[in-house]
Amino acid sequence: VLLGVLLSFGGGVLAERVPAAPPASAAAPGTVLSWEDARLLAEVMQRVSEHYVERVDEHAMLRNALRGLVGGLDEHSAFLDHDEFAELRLSTSGSYAGIGIEVAAIDDIVAVARRLPGSPAERAGIEPGDVITAIDGAAPDATDLDGAVARLRGPVGSRVRLSISPARGGADRDIVLERADVELRSVAAGLLVPGYGYLRISSFTDTTAEEVERALEQLQAQRALRGLVIDLRDNPGGVLEAAVAVADEFLEDGVIVSAEGRTAD
């Protein structure tokens, strides 16, 4: 079936993109998926499916092929499935519904890496380094961190029960937390010395430009600034428009960024 689908796809591409009698120089090499290419892909997938040492899920194999296809374009391109894209949008939205912790896998355990200020986790006394031994009675899998994160999140007002092993020692405890809207702050600011401010931008989210503007107002209210350190270390990037807006906060004129591509927009 897979071979038939791929060959049909290849035939469809040929029918749509290649004239009945093309001139010898009309098509650039490599612009059309040939029957040989489609057959090769189908044959490799079929052989892996039939002869690999372990049974392979065909859907997972196709997704991996797509990841390789897009990832092979350049180091900045990646294929995201529906859940991964939703997670990306969530991480750049500036807020989400949950308990306000970031977790990390350490060996075979899931531990709290960071606690967000003003979150349900902070009010419950959860500390960085605490080990999460159970979520709603089931132990989290350190090899499936995304699954653990998904179980921690949920609708505002819903509850989740955590079993915690404190990092500072003491008895394990069970905590019931009510999920709430948690603000993902991407900006931290303060005065290094009188007259010189510090601005830390950890990522570019939908709210970063507003956060930077508020932070600058607060710094200027404390004391007139003579200089400012903008710290972008370990910033993975994020929303392009947010980065442009932050740059626009400091630049008087000139082009901030330009893009060129194969499409008109």
C-alpha positions in Angstrom: 0.0 0.0 0.0 2.8 2.4 0.9 4.6 1.7 -2.3 1.4 2.4 -4.2 0.7 5.6 -2.4 4.2 6.9 -3.0 4.2 5.9 -6.6 0.8 7.6 -7.0 2.2 10.7 -5.3 5.2 10.7 -7.6 3.0 10.2 -10.6 0.8 13.1 -9.5 3.7 15.4 -9.1 5.0 14.5 -12.6 1.5 15.0 -14.1 1.1 18.4 -12.5 4.6 19.8 -12.9 5.9 18.3 -16.1 4.4 19.2 -19.6 3.5 16.4 -21.9 6.5 17.1 -24.1 8.9 19.3 -22.2 11.8 20.9 -24.0 15.1 19.3 -23.1 16.3 22.4 -21.1 12.9 23.3 -19.6 13.3 21.6 -16.2 16.2 22.1 -13.9 17.7 18.8 -12.6 16.4 17.7 -9.3 13.2 19.8 -9.4 10.8 16.8 -9.9 10.5 13.7 -7.7 11.3 10.8 -10.0 9.7 7.4 -9.9 13.0 6.0 -9.0 13.3 8.2 -5.9 9.8 7.4 -4.8 10.4 3.7 -5.3 13.7 3.9 -3.4 12.0 5.5 -0.4 9.2 3.0 -0.4 11.6 0.0 -0.8 13.8 1.2 2.1 10.8 1.6 4.4 9.4 -1.8 3.4 12.7 -3.6 4.0 13.1 -1.9 7.4 9.6 -2.8 8.3 10.1 -6.5 7.3 13.7 -7.2 8.2 14.8 -4.9 11.0 15.8 -6.8 14.1 12.8 -5.4 16.0 9.3 -4.5 14.8 9.1 -0.9 13.8 6.0 1.3 13.9 5.5 2.5 10.3 4.0 5.8 11.4 7.0 6.6 13.6 9.3 5.6 10.8 7.6 8.0 8.4 7.8 10.8 11.0 11.5 10.1 11.4 11.9 10.3 7.6 10.1 13.7 7.7 12.4 14.9 10.5 15.4 13.8 8.5 14.1 15.5 5.3 13.5 18.9 7.0 16.4 18.7 9.4 18.8 18.0 6.4 18.0 21.4 4.9 20.1 23.4 7.4 20.8 23.5 11.1 17.9 25.9 11.7 15.1 23.8 10.2 13.1 21.1 11.9 9.8 19.2 11.5 7.4 19.5 14.4 4.3 17.4 14.8 1.1 18.8 16.2 2.0 18.3 19.9 5.6 19.7 19.4 4.2 22.7 17.7 1.7 23.3 20.4 4.5 23.0 23.0 6.5 25.5 21.1 3.7 28.0 20.9 3.0 27.5 24.6 6.6 28.2 25.5 6.5 31.5 23.6 3.0 32.7 24.6 4.2 34.2 27.9 1.8 32.2 30.1 0.3 28.8 30.5 -2.0 26.9 32.9 -0.1 24.8 35.4 1.7 24.8 38.7 4.7 26.9 37.8 7.7 24.6 37.8 10.3 23.5 35.2 11.5 19.9 35.6 14.7 18.1 34.5 15.7 14.5 34.2 18.7 13.6 36.3 19.7 10.0 35.9 16.5 8.1 36.4 14.6 10.8 38.5 12.5 13.8 37.7 13.6 16.9 39.7 12.4 20.5 39.9 14.9 22.7 38.0 13.2 26.0 38.5 10.2 27.4 40.4 8.4 30.4 38.9 7.6 33.4 41.2 4.0 33.8 42.2 3.1 30.3 41.1 1.1 27.6 43.0 4.4 25.7 43.4 6.0 28.7 45.2 3.0 29.0 47.5 3.2 25.3 48.3 6.9 25.6 49.2 8.3 23.5 46.4 12.0 24.2 46.0 14.5 23.7 43.1 16.2 20.3 43.5 13.1 18.6 45.0 12.5 15.2 43.5 9.0 14.4 42.1 8.4 10.8 43.0 4.8 10.6 41.9 2.2 12.7 39.9 -1.4 11.7 40.8 -0.1 8.5 42.3 2.0 7.4 39.3 5.8 7.7 39.2 7.1 10.0 36.4 9.3 8.5 33.7 12.6 10.3 33.5 13.0 9.1 29.8 9.6 10.8 28.9 10.0 14.3 30.3 7.4 15.7 27.9 4.9 13.2 29.3 5.6 14.3 32.9 5.2 18.0 31.9 1.9 17.2 30.2 0.6 15.6 33.4 1.6 18.6 35.4 -0.4 21.0 33.2 -4.1 21.2 32.9 -7.1 23.5 33.0 -7.1 26.4 35.4 -8.8 25.4 38.7 -8.1 21.6 38.2 -5.9 19.9 40.8 -2.8 17.7 40.7 -1.3 15.7 43.6 2.5 15.5 43.8 4.7 13.3 46.0 7.9 15.2 46.8 11.2 14.2 48.2 12.7 17.4 49.5 16.2 18.4 48.3 17.2 19.7 51.7 16.3 16.4 53.4 13.4 15.6 55.6 10.3 13.4 55.2 8.6 12.9 51.8 5.3 14.7 51.5 2.2 14.8 49.4 1.0 18.1 48.1 -2.3 18.9 46.3 -1.9 22.0 44.0 -4.6 23.9 42.1 -3.5 24.8 38.6 -3.5 28.5 37.7 -2.4 30.8 34.9 1.4 31.0 35.3 3.3 33.9 33.8 6.4 33.0 32.0 8.7 35.9 32.6 11.5 36.2 30.1 13.1 39.4 31.6 14.9 40.1 34.8 16.4 43.5 35.7 18.2 45.3 38.5 20.9 47.8 39.2 24.5 46.6 39.1 25.9 49.7 40.7 24.3 53.2 40.9 23.6 54.4 37.4 24.2 51.1 35.6 21.4 48.7 35.0 21.3 45.0 34.2 18.7 43.5 31.8 18.6 39.7 31.4 16.5 38.4 28.5 16.2 34.6 28.8 14.0 34.1 25.7 11.9 36.0 23.3 8.2 35.5 23.9 5.0 37.3 23.0 5.3 39.4 26.1 9.1 40.1 26.1 8.9 43.6 24.5 6.4 44.7 27.2 8.5 43.2 29.9 11.6 45.0 28.7 9.7 48.3 28.6 8.4 47.9 32.1 11.8 46.9 33.4 13.5 50.0 31.9 10.8 52.2 33.4 11.5 50.7 36.9 15.2 51.0 36.5 14.9 54.6 35.4 12.6 55.4 38.3 15.3 54.2 40.7 18.0 56.3 39.2 18.9 57.9 35.8 20.8 55.3 33.8 24.3 56.0 32.4 24.6 52.6 31.0 22.9 49.2 30.6 24.1 45.7 30.3 21.9 43.5 28.2 22.5 39.8 29.0 21.5 37.4 26.2 23.6 34.4 27.3 21.9 31.0 26.8 18.9 32.7 25.1 17.6 30.2 22.6 15.7 32.7 20.6 11.9 32.6 20.1 9.4 35.0 18.5 11.1 37.1 15.8 8.7 40.0 16.2 9.5 40.2 19.9 13.3 40.4 19.2 12.6 43.1 16.6 10.5 45.1 19.1 13.2 44.9 21.8 15.8 46.1 19.3 13.5 48.9 18.3 13.4 50.0 22.0 17.1 51.0 21.7 17.5 52.0 18.0 16.6 55.4 16.7 16.6 54.6 13.0 17.8 52.2 10.3 16.8 48.7 9.3 16.5 46.2 12.2 16.0 43.1 10.2 15.3 42.1 6.6 14.3 38.8 5.0 14.7 37.5 1.5 13.1 34.3 0.1 11.6 32.6 -2.8 8.1 33.9 -2.1 6.8 37.4 -2.5 5.9 37.9 1.2 
